[in-house]
């Protein structure tokens, strides 16, 4: 705009730290050689002084002249003329923090623009905005306005991809974007601090967060210190109070610091006000608030705590306000009543503030409160991946909470902690058919261990009977909803494995119906049930429904992302893998496995490493495949219900890696094991792996098993197996098209490949090539790398040698025989011979027909 003369002024408007000053500086640097640049910085201290910021250019004026707009304007013009020293370069006036300009200075700047004496680039905040004389120029069309916004998620992802060498998974992008609010200045500081502290670390080529993002790093401290120094003391005081106490009642802060200060900070968008009653104030960014808190000494913090206490009614605190008040009191050395500590610890663990939850709960010693506090502490440690420590705490408090509403949650959490730590389950969690004698439903302490036992052993019929008994209980106790939710979730898992995914989905939905009553539970019921619900949809082949459930959780449970994101990405990767979308599955599984090294709440690391091993082997990434294979072998802890499935994928991966028949033999062994006989859904998946490896001997067994398994995926596999040897080429083409329409692209691809072979044998070469082209289209849509290269020839007679592929590739690009010979360093006769043989194989007679006969 400045160069072209379309406007004499450009106003850059943005909140603090978004980049308006950087952009103004960059414009000035670009135009330094073309224009005479003059820089002016607005100042809060001079905002009430007429012509205050222009004093450096009006030094020769008398006291009387220094308050005259005309005299000031002439003085500035004289200064500009001296700078130009007779040259012709126009003047560019760069105004930073222009929202601080006093009205008189703004009027002079507006006159300079209107008269065409200088071009102006002014950077200012939208609130309070530019002074009226400059704003009027924009209203009159004499200035342009450019509004900068914080970076959105895609921008942050682009920044991270540009700066970091390696893969940056979605979880890392989300955490950094949420923490910074897309503010470039904070993003820049945080990335440096997190990398230097080792919080943002590269593991096996994946950038993951090893813990909470640091708010005490030197770069972020410098940003905060610089920002604070530019503010009046009363604003600094208010910001510290709100950072330490927020969310805090607006009335309390106004009484402590003054209503005008609060309005000013709201105008500057440094604090935000909620819409509740009473109104509460918080800093615009929690990471920024934590950074401010880190700059306050303990003694000063205590002073501010006592100051705020005089204006704040602490009895009405709840939620985040209660938690922050408790944290602040402990940081300042103030004694907090143990009931308040227990309530704050519960609030912290509900918000996945695990470090705070563990620290606060550890301070509770009252015998009536301590058992629950130890359970809260155990859940916080479980979230952080400290499973052995969590198990020890839960062992110590489980008996004391037997009659507490949280009792079922503590028992379940205890069992999971022992399992994750690689310990045998506690005696009461093991259960056995002999000593349980069924479930009468009156005592959750009897019911839960038995349900867990049946779930581990994958016994759907016994689980169904147990659940019928539980639902028939006439007067259920306080732990009944937890028992029902867990039982239905376990039932869904066992039904899916048994090949009854329709029934499994129904059980998972019934478990989900119990979740509203379990919101304050110490066990992770929402995530546990979600895993089973998504797995049921995957077993059915309803990919979109599975993705919708996972996405819905991610959108509404951002606080739990750091703990559960790795598990959710394993489920996502599994769904992609079942669809045949190997590339996408691999992109999800690799970061997910790295995340599960830190914490594995749903016990999916063993399955995840097996799935990652499989995807890596399928795609030919040998180094990663071997590493993931070792991960799988080294891990014993995991959910027993997934052991058979994980073993199947690991065996198939080993076969893709070695191609020595050993992996295929292992798959056959798994398929004939006693464990597989009761898990028809898992058995069908194992047989499908054998078939995918080229073992056509399993096709009759696939057809037989698929006929007993519920769901669209099993029906599609049954149809493909039935038509494999029985249907002709045209019939296979119809089957392939139907599978493609139904969304089973990987099965459609195989049907097209088989159709190509059959049609070629029937002498239908052109139809055979059409089938090859259809298969390649499926491959493109699936996004899989072609293991056979660009020229996929499903029929043996259409197979091109590597040399023929190279020559045909150049021929379809339009190169002559001689140019091809020179490129490949062979004789022209050799090129002609290879082309002739290619014509024969493809059933064409000339170059003109060659490209149309090849898959696109």
N, C-alpha and C positions, 0 to 999 in steps of 0.2 A: 504493500500500500504506500509506504513512504517513498520507495524508489520510483514508482509509477506516477506519483503525484495525485493519485485518485482521492487521497485524503491527507490533510495536514496533521491529523491526530489519530492515534490508535490507543484505545484504553484497554489494558489487559486486566481482567477482573478474575480474582480467584481467592479462595480461603487461604489460611496460613499453611505454608509448606507445600502448596500444590505446584509452584514453579513459576509464578508470575515474575518474580525478581530475576530468576535465572533466564527466563525468556527475554526480558527487557535487556539484560546484560548481553545476551547472545546477539540480539538485534544491533546493539550499539557496537559490538566488536565487528560484526559483518560490515557495518557502514562507516567504520572509523576512517577509512581512507577516502571515502566518497563525500562525507559530510563532516562538518565541524561539530563534534559531540560535546555537549555540556551536561553534566550530571547534577541532579538535585535530589536530596533524600529528605522525605518528610519525617517529622519527629513529633512524638506525642508530647514531649516537653514544650515544643514551640507552637503547638496547634492553636493556642489561644493568644499568640503574639502576632499582631498584624505585620505582614511582610517578613516574619521571623526567618523562614528558610531562605529568603532572598538576600539576607544581610551581606553575604560575601560579595555580592555584585552591586551593592549600593553603598559601599564604604565611604565614598567621597561626598555623599549628600549631608547637608546640615540636618540638625535635629528636626527642624520644621519641615524640610523637604522629604525626610525619610518617612513621613506619614502621608505624603501626597501620592496618589496612584499615578498621576501623570509624570511626576518627577521620577518615581521608581521605574516606570516603564521606559522613560528616556535613558535612565542610567543603565538599565539592562541592555537596551539597544546599543548604547555606546560600548558596553562590554563585549557584546557580540561582534561589533565591527572591529574592535581591537584584536579579538581572537582570529578573525578572518584575515587580518593584516593585508587588506586589499585584494585577497583572493576571492574566487567566485563560489567556493563550496558553501552551500546553504548550512544553516544551523539546525542540529537535531538536539532537542532538549529531552533528556531521559529522566523522568520523575519516578522514583521508587517510593513506596508507601505514600502514594498521593492522597490516600484517604485522611492523612494527618494534616494536609495543607489547611492553613487558615483561609477564611473567606477572601481576604484582601489579596493574598498571594495567588489564590485560585483565579480571581478576577483578572490579574495581570497576565497569568498564563493563558486564559481564555482570549484576552486581547491580542496576545502574540500570535495565537493560532488564527483568529479571525482576520488579522491584518496580513497574514502570510509571512510574517517576519521569521518564523521558525516552525519546524515540524516537531511534534511532541509524541513521545511514547510514554504513557503513564501507567504504572502498575499499582493497583489498589484492591482492597477487599470489597466484596459486594455489600457487606454490612460493616460500618455505616455507609460505605459507598463514597463516591467522589463528591466534593463540595458542589453546591448548586451551580455556580457559574460554569464549571466544566461539564456537569451533567447536562446543562441546557444546550451545549454544543452538540451533544449526541442526539438530543430530542430534535434539534434543528437540522440534523443531517450533515453537520460539519465535522463530525468525528465518527470513527468506527469503533465498535466494541467487540472484543474477543473474550469470551468466557471460557476459562479453563476449568475442567472438572477433575476430581480425583481419578486415578487410574481405575478402570474396571478390572474384573478378574482376568479377562483375556490379555489386557495390557500387562498386568503383573506377571502372567505366565510368559509373555514375550520377553519381559525384562529378565526373568530368571533363566529362561532358555538362552538368552544372549550372554549372560554373565557366567553361568555355571556350566562347566564342561561335564556333561553326563546327562542322565535321564532325571527329570524333575517330575515326580508323580503328582497326581491331582491332589493328594492329601497335603503335600508340602505347599503347593500353590495356595490351596484353600486356607491353610493355617496362617501363612504370611499375609495373604490378602485380608483376611479377617482381622489380624492383629494390627495392621497398618492403616486399614481403612482406605487403601489405595493412595495414601499420601506419599508422594515421591521422596520428600526430605526424610520422613521417618523410615520409609522402605530402604533408602540408601544406608542410613545409620544402622538399622537393624540387621541388614545383610552382613555388613562388616563385623558387627558385634557378635552375631550368632556364629559366623564362620570362625572368628578368632577364639571364641569360647568353646568351640567344638560341639555346640548345640545343633548347628546345621552341618552335617557331615556326609561325606560320600562313602557309601558302603557298596562294594561290588558294582560300581558304576551308577548307583542310585543315590540321589540326594534325599536324605530323610532327616527328620527332627529327632534328636536323641533325648529331648526333654522340653520343658516349657521354654518359650522364646525369652531371651534375657532382656530385662528392663534396666539393668544396671551397668551396661557396657559403656565404654568411654565415648563412643560416637553419639549414642543417644543422650548421654549425660551432657555432652557439649551442646547438642541441639536445645535441650531444655534450659541449660544455664544461659545460653545466648538469648533465648526467647524471654526468659524471666528478667534479665537485666534491662531489656528494652521497655519494661512495664513500670508504671508507678508503684510505689510500695503497697498501696492499698489493694491493687489488683493482684500483686504477688501473694499477699496474705490470703485473699479470697481463693485464689487458685490452689494454694496449699491446703486450705481448709476443705475445699470440695474434693480435692484428690484424696485426702486422708479419710474423709467421712462419707463421700458419695457412694450411693445416692443419699442425699441429705435434704431435709426440708428447706425449701426456698426461704421461708420465713426466718428460720434459724440463721441462715447465712446473711440475709438482709439485716437482721438485728445485730449480727456480729461485725459486719463490714460496711453496711450501708446499701440501700436500695439502688443508688446510682451506680455503684461499682458492679452490682449484679447485672443491671441493664447493659452496662458497657461490655461486659464479658459475653453476654448473650448476643449483643450486636456484632461482636467480633467472631462469633461462632466458636468460641473457645470452650463454652459450656453449653449443655443442652438441658432442656426442661421436659420432664415427662408430662403426660396429660392426665395423670391420676389426681386423686384428692386425698391428702393434700399434695400440692405440687412439689416435686423433688428435683434436685439439680445433680448433674454428673458432668465430668469432663467429657469432651467430644470423643475421646479415644482412651480406652482402658490401658493400653500399653503406655501412652503418654502420662496417664495418671500414676501408674506404677513408677515410672521414671521420676516424676516429681516427688513421690513419696520417698524414693531412695536418696533424694538430696536433703531431706530433713533429718536433723540429728535427733537422738532419742529425747534429749532434754527439751528441745524445741517442740518436738511432737507432743510431749506431755503437756507443755504450756498450751498448745493449740487444742488438745483434747479437753483440758479443763475449761478453756474459753468457750468451746462449742457446747459443752455439757450445761453451761448456764442458760443456753437458749433452746436446747433440744430435749424433747420428751422421749427418753429412751424406752419407756414402757410400751410405746406403740410401735416399736421397730419390728420389722418382719422381713423375710426374704433376704435379698441382697443387702439391704440396709442393716439388718441384724448381723449378718456375717461380717460386713466391713467394720461395723462398730466394735465387734468382738476382736477382730484381727488388730484393729488400731489400739484397742485397750491393752492387748497383750504385748504389742510392739512397744508401747509406752511404759510398760511395767505396772499397769493398773490391774488390780485383782478383779476377776470376773466370777460371779456366782456360778457354781457348777451346773445347775439346771440350764443357765444361759449358754454355758460352754457346750453342753450336750446338744442343745437346739442348734447352735451355730455349726457344730461338727456335722450334724445331719444335713443342714443346709449346704455345707461345703461339698459333701460327698454327692448330694443330689445334683450339684452343678459341676461335678467332675473336677473340683478344685482339690485334688487328692493330697498334695503336700500340706495345704492348710487344714484339711479334714483330719489327717493323721496327727498333725502337731496339736490341734485343739483337743481332739479326743484323748490324746495321751495325758492331758492335764486333768482329766476327770477321775477322781478316786472315791467318790461317794459310793458305798457298797450297793445302794439302790440304783445307781446310774452307771456304774463302771462296766457291767457286762455288756450293755448295749453300746457303750463307748468303745469297748474293745472290738465289738463286731463292726462298728463304723470304721475303726482304724484298720481292721482286717480287710474290709472292702476297698478302702483307699489304697492299701498296699497291693491288693489283687489287681486293681486298675493299673498300677504302676509296674506290674510284672514281677513283684517280689512275692512269689507264690509260697515259698517255704515259710517266710515270716508271717504271711497271712494265715496259713494253715495252723501255725502254732497259736496265734491269737484266737482263732476261731475254735480250736480245740479247748482252749481255756474257758471260753464263755458259752459254749453251746448248751451245756446242761443247765446253766443258770437261766437261759432264755427259753427253756422248754415250754413254758406256759405263756410266753410273750407273743404278741401278734407277729413279731419279726422272726419267731422261732423257725418256721419252715424256710425262710430265706437264708437264715444263718446256716442251717443244716445243708442246704443245697450249695451255698457258697463254700462251705467247708469241704464238701465232697469234690467240688471242682478245683479247689486250691490244692488238695492232696493229689488229684489226678494230674494237674498241670505241673506240680513239683516232681512228678514221677514216683510218688509214694503209693503204696497200696491203700485202698480206701479205708476209712475208719470202720470198725467192726459193724456198727449198726447200719452202715450204708451198703454193705456187701449184699446182705439178704440171701435167702435161698428158699426154694420151694418147700423144703422140709420143715424149716422152722417158722416160716411166715404163715403158712396155712391160709393163704388168701388175704383179702383186705376187707375189713368191715366198715372202714371209712370214719370211724368215730375218733380215731387218734391219728393225727398227721404223722406222729413219730413212728407209727407202724406203717403207714401208707407210703410215705416218700421213699424210704430205703428199698421197699419192694418194687416200686415203680422204676427207680433208677436201675435196679438189678435187671428187670425185664427189658428195659430200654437197651442196656448194654448187651444183653443176650439176643436182642432182636426177636422177641416173641410176641408178635402182634395179637394172636388170639388170647393169650393170657392177659395182655394189657387191656384188650377190649373188655374182658370179663371184669377186671379190676375197676375199670372206669365206670362200668355199669353199676357196680356196687357203690362206688363213691357218689355217683349222681343220685342214688336212691336214698342217701342218708337223710332222714326227716328233719333233724335239727343240727345243721352243720355248724362247726365252731369257727373261730376267727381265722384259722389258717386254711380253711377249706378252699377258698378261691385260689390260693397259691398251689395247693395240691392238684386241683382240677386243671389249672393252666399248665403246670409242668407235665401232668399225665397226658393231656391231649397233645402237647408238643412232642413228647417222646413217642406217643402213638403214631403221630404223623410221620416221624422219622422211620419207624419200623415198618409202617405200611408202605412207604415209598420204596424201601429196600426190598419188600416182599412183592413188589410189582403192582401194588394197589394204590397208585398215586391219586386216583380220584377220591378214594376214601381218605387218603392221607391229607389231601387238600381240605376236605371237610373237617378233619380233626384239627388241622392247623388253624382254620378259621374259627373253630370253637375255642381254641386256646386264646386267639387274639381277642375274642369277645370278653375274656376275663381281665384283660389288661387295664381297663380304666380303674378297677378297684385295687390295682397293685402299683400305682404310680410312686408311692413312697417306699417301696420295698427295697431292701438292701441287696436282693438278688437282681440280676439283670434280665428280668422277664421279657421286656420289650425286644431286646436284641436276640435272646434265646428263641423266642417265638418267631421273630422275623426270619431267622436263619432257616427254621423248618418250613415256614410258609414259602420262602423263595425257593428252597430245594424242591418242594412239592410242585411248584409251577415248572421248574426245570425238568423234573422227572416226566411231567406231562407233555413237555415240548412247547409250553406256552411262554416263550422267551420274553415277549413284551410285558406280560403281567409280572414276571420275576423282576425285570428291570424297574418297572413302575413301583413295586413295593420297596426295593432297595433305595431308589431315588427319593421316594416319599420320606423314608426314615432320615436320609442324609439332609433333606431340606428342613426337617422339623426337630432334629436332635443334634444341632451343631456342637453343643458342649461335649457330647460323647465321641466326637469324631476321632480325637487323638487316641482313645482307648479302643474303639471298635472299627475304625476305618479299614485296618488291614484285613479283618475278618470279612467285612462286607465286600472288599475288593476280591477276595478269594471266591466268594459266591458269584460275583460278577464274571470273573475269569472263567469259572467252571461253566456258567451259562454260555459264554462265548465259545468255549472249547466244544461243548456239546453241539453247538450249531456248525462247527467246522471253521469258525473264524479264528484261525490259529494266531495270526498276527496280533489281532486285538486282544485275544486271551493272554498272549505272551506279555503284551504291554501292561496288562493289569496284574498278572500274576507275579512278575519279577519284583515290582515295588512292594506288593502285598506281602510276599515272603520276608522281605527285609523288615517290614513293619512288625511282622509277627515275631521276629527275633526279640523285639523289645517287650512286647506284651501280647499274649495269645489268649484272650478271655474265653473265646468259644472253642478253644482247643482244636484249631484247624491247621496248625503248622505242618504236621505230618502229611495231611491230605494236600495242603497247599504246595509243599515242596515236591510231592509226587506229580501234581498237575503241572507245575512249572517245569519239572524234569521232562515230562511228556511233550509239552509245547516246544521246549528248547530242542529236544531231539527231533521232533517232526520238522522243525524249521532249519535244522542243520547247524545250530549254534552249539558246537561240541563242547567248548570250554565251559559255558554256562550250564550245559546239560550235566557234565561230570560234577560240577560243584553242587548242583541241586540234587544229584543222585546221592552224593555224600551226605548232604543235609538230611535227606530222607532216611538213609541208613543209620545216621547218628541219633535220630530222634525216636525215643520210645514213648514219650508222653503224648497223649492224644485221645480223642474220643474213640472208644472201641467200636462204635457203630460204623465208623468210616474206615476201619482197618482193611477190610476186604477190598473196598473200592480203591483205596490208596495203593494197595499191593498190585491191583490190576493195572493201574496207570503206570506204576513204576516198572512193571514187567514189560508192558508195551513200549515204554520209552527205551528200556534197555535193548529191546529188539531193533528199534529204529536206529539206535546208536551203534550197535555191534553187527547187526544183520548176520548173526551166527546161529540162529534158531533157538538159542537158550531162552530168550525172553518169551518167544512164542510157546515154548514147552512149559514155561512157568505159568503162562496164561491158561493153558490146557489143564495144568494141575489145579489151579485155582477154580476153574470151571467145574471140575469133578469133585472138589472138596465137599465134605458134609456141610460145612458152613454155607456154601453157595446154594445148596438145595432148598433152603428155606428163604432165600433172598433172590427171588426170580428177577426183580428189577435190576439188582446189581449184576446178576448172572448175565442178563441180556446185554448189559453194557460191556461186560468182559468179552462176550462172544462177538459183539460188534467190533471191538478192538482187534480180535483175531482176523475177522473178515477184512477190516481196513488194512491189515498187514499183508493181505493177499492170500490168506488161508481160506480157500473156497470150500474146504471140507466141512466147515461149521455152518454152512448155509441151511441145511435141513434142520439143524438144532436151533438156529436163529428163528426159523419159521415156526417151529414148535413152541419155543419159549415165548416169542413175541405174541403168539395167539392167546397167551394166558395173562399178559401184562396190560394194565390199563393205560390209556392216554394216547394222544395223537402221535407221539414219537414212536411208540411201540407199533401202532397201526401202520405207520409209514414203513417201518422196517419190515414188518410182516408182509406187506404188499410187495416190497422190493425183493424179498427172499422168494416169495411165491412166483414171481414173474421172471426171476433170474434165468432159469433154464427152460421154463415152460412157454413164456411169451415170445413171439417173433420180434423182429426189429421194430415194426410199426407199433406193436403192443408196448414194447419197452419205451418207445418215444412218448407214447401217451402217458405211461406211468411216470416217466421223468417229468413231463410237463405238469402233471397233477401234483407231484411232490414239490415242484418249484412254486406253484401257486399256493400250496399249503404252508410254505415257509421253511421247508426242510431242504435247503439248498445243497448241503453236503451229500444228502442221499440222492437228490436229483442229479448231481454231478456224476455219481457212480452209475446211475441208471442211464445217463447219456453215454458214458464211456462203454457200458455193456452193449447198448444199442448200436454203437459204432462198430463194435466187433461183429455182432450178429449181422448187421446190414452188409458189412464187407463180405462176410462169408456167403451171403445171399446174392452177391454180385451187384449190390446197390451202392457203388462207390461214392457217387455224388451225395446220396442220402447219408452215407457213413461220414463223409466229411462235414456235412451239416450237423450231425450229432456231436462231432468233435468240437465244432464251433460253439455249439450250445453248452458243452461242458466247460469250455474256456470262459464263456460268459459267466457261468456260475462261479468259476474260480475268481474272476475279476470282482464279482460282487462280494464274495467272501473275503477278499483281500488277502488270499494266501499266496505265498511265493510258489512259483511253479517248480516242482521238483524235476520235471522233465525239460525245463527250459521253455522258450517261447513256442516251439512247435510241438504241441501235445498231439501225439498220434496214438489213439487208443487201440486201433486195429494194427496187428503186426505188419500187414502189407502196406500201411501208410506211414510206417516208421522211416524217418529220414536220419541218415548218419550225420555226425557233427560237421563233416566237410560239406555235405549237401545242404545242411542248414545254413552254414556260412555263405555259401554261394547263392542260395535262394534269397537270403536276407538282402544281399547286395543287388541281386537282379530286380527285386521288387522295388528297390530304391531308384531304379532307372539306369544303373551302370551298365556299360557295354561289356561283352565277353572279354575284350582286351583290358578294360579298366579293372574288371574283377580279377583277372589273372595278375595284373601288376600289384593290386592291393594285397592279394593273398600269396604272391610270389610263387605262382604255379604257371604252367603253360596254358595257352588258349585252348588247346585240344583237351586238356584236363577239365577245364571249365565246361566246354561243350559236352563232354561225356557225362559229367555229373548232372548237368541240366537235363540231358536226354533221359537219364534214368529217373530223375525226379518227375518229369512229365509222365512217364509210364506209371510210376507209383501213384501219382495223384489223378491220373485219368484226364490229363489236359494235353493240348497240342501246341500251345504257344505261350510266349511270355504274357500276352494279353490276358490269358485265362489263368495264369499262375497265381496272382494275388487273390483272385476271387475264390480259388480252391483252398486257400489257407485260412485257418482261424484268425479272426481279427485280433 
